[in-house]
Amino acid sequence: MSTFLSKAILDFFIAFGIVLGGAMVGGMGAVISLQPPTQTMLDIADRIKIWALAAAVGGTIDPMRVIESNFFIGNLSPAIKQILFLLFAFLGAHAGSELVKWICNGRR
């Protein structure tokens, strides 16, 4: 499997796992603190998506620098790859959020 596809799949599942795991563990914390777990899980899943995206692509601003530096010198291939990595991470985070909504029967 190519390096690009491997990293894209990893980015997807890292973001997916962060959202799903964060919501599940947050739901357990809500049960312990006597709060409604489904509402807490839905709130956490929505709030954590951007952090899952950032963590999946490396946790820093480096992907944005790669896009900027390569795009302005005309080297589009690395810039497009970084944009696709961000897209895969976003899709993973969104899929995790939608799965939490489906599990909790949320209709937002």
C-alpha positions as a printed NumPy array, in Angstrom:
array([[  0.   ,   0.   ,   0.   ],
       [  1.341,   3.437,  -0.834],
       [  2.649,   5.763,   1.841],
       [  0.032,   8.374,   0.997],
       [ -2.877,   5.965,   1.32 ],
       [ -1.487,   4.493,   4.532],
       [ -1.19 ,   7.919,   6.145],
       [ -4.628,   8.966,   4.919],
       [ -6.217,   5.834,   6.431],
       [ -4.32 ,   6.369,   9.687],
       [ -5.449,  10.012,   9.837],
       [ -9.059,   8.926,   9.303],
       [ -9.007,   6.314,  12.055],
       [ -7.01 ,   8.432,  14.518],
       [ -9.574,  11.24 ,  14.259],
       [-12.418,   8.709,  14.379],
       [-10.97 ,   7.066,  17.493],
       [-10.365,  10.35 ,  19.288],
       [-13.973,  11.451,  18.848],
       [-15.467,   8.057,  19.651],
       [-13.151,   7.344,  22.574],
       [-13.467,  10.827,  24.016],
       [-17.248,  10.688,  23.888],
       [-17.397,   7.203,  25.426],
       [-15.009,   7.998,  28.259],
       [-16.771,  11.339,  28.773],
       [-20.058,   9.43 ,  29.011],
       [-18.547,   7.224,  31.715],
       [-17.453,  10.358,  33.571],
       [-20.972,  11.733,  33.261],
       [-22.396,   8.581,  34.843],
       [-19.931,   8.85 ,  37.726],
       [-20.792,  12.531,  38.239],
       [-24.547,  11.804,  38.011],
       [-25.112,  13.774,  34.797],
       [-27.058,  12.583,  31.746],
       [-24.543,  10.525,  29.751],
       [-26.204,  10.749,  26.343],
       [-26.329,  14.548,  26.308],
       [-22.77 ,  14.727,  27.622],
       [-21.565,  12.322,  24.936],
       [-23.283,  14.327,  22.205],
       [-21.764,  17.581,  23.477],
       [-18.283,  16.092,  23.736],
       [-18.482,  14.548,  20.256],
       [-19.353,  17.93 ,  18.747],
       [-16.734,  19.87 ,  20.712],
       [-13.848,  17.454,  20.235],
       [-14.008,  17.194,  16.426],
       [-11.604,  20.066,  15.752],
       [ -9.102,  18.674,  18.26 ],
       [ -9.329,  15.235,  16.686],
       [ -8.573,  16.788,  13.314],
       [ -5.542,  18.618,  14.693],
       [ -4.238,  15.551,  16.518],
       [ -4.645,  13.298,  13.491],
       [ -2.549,  15.491,  11.204],
       [  0.255,  15.974,  13.695],
       [ -1.009,  18.302,  16.384],
       [  0.823,  21.381,  15.114],
       [  0.527,  24.015,  12.444],
       [  3.101,  22.256,  10.22 ],
       [  0.526,  20.958,   7.691],
       [ -0.592,  24.534,   7.073],
       [  3.024,  25.633,   6.55 ],
       [  3.543,  22.819,   4.037],
       [  0.448,  23.923,   2.131],
       [  1.478,  27.581,   2.153],
       [  5.152,  27.143,   1.283],
       [  4.592,  24.63 ,  -1.519],
       [  1.543,  26.327,  -2.99 ],
       [  3.226,  29.709,  -3.424],
       [  6.31 ,  28.278,  -5.132],
       [  4.12 ,  26.324,  -7.537],
       [  4.771,  22.852,  -6.15 ],
       [  1.175,  21.692,  -5.869],
       [  1.643,  17.977,  -5.166],
       [  2.703,  18.298,  -1.474],
       [  0.059,  20.972,  -0.893],
       [ -2.685,  18.8  ,  -2.354],
       [ -1.503,  15.83 ,  -0.305],
       [ -1.724,  17.868,   2.906],
       [ -5.187,  19.1  ,   1.995],
       [ -6.266,  15.501,   1.368],
       [ -4.79 ,  14.421,   4.729],
       [ -6.844,  17.167,   6.395],
       [ -9.911,  16.014,   4.482],
       [ -9.453,  12.384,   5.548],
       [ -8.966,  13.457,   9.172],
       [-12.089,  15.615,   8.976],
       [-14.087,  12.727,   7.531],
       [-12.878,  10.474,  10.367],
       [-13.821,  13.01 ,  13.022],
       [-17.206,  13.585,  11.415],
       [-17.861,   9.847,  11.103],
       [-17.011,   9.399,  14.783],
       [-19.366,  12.211,  15.719],
       [-22.158,  10.76 ,  13.598],
       [-21.634,   7.326,  15.165],
       [-21.955,   8.823,  18.644],
       [-25.147,  10.593,  17.551],
       [-26.477,   7.326,  16.146],
       [-25.603,   5.431,  19.339],
       [-27.242,   8.1  ,  21.5  ],
       [-30.243,   8.488,  19.164],
       [-29.426,  12.177,  18.884],
       [-31.321,  14.095,  16.222],
       [-29.249,  17.278,  15.97 ]])
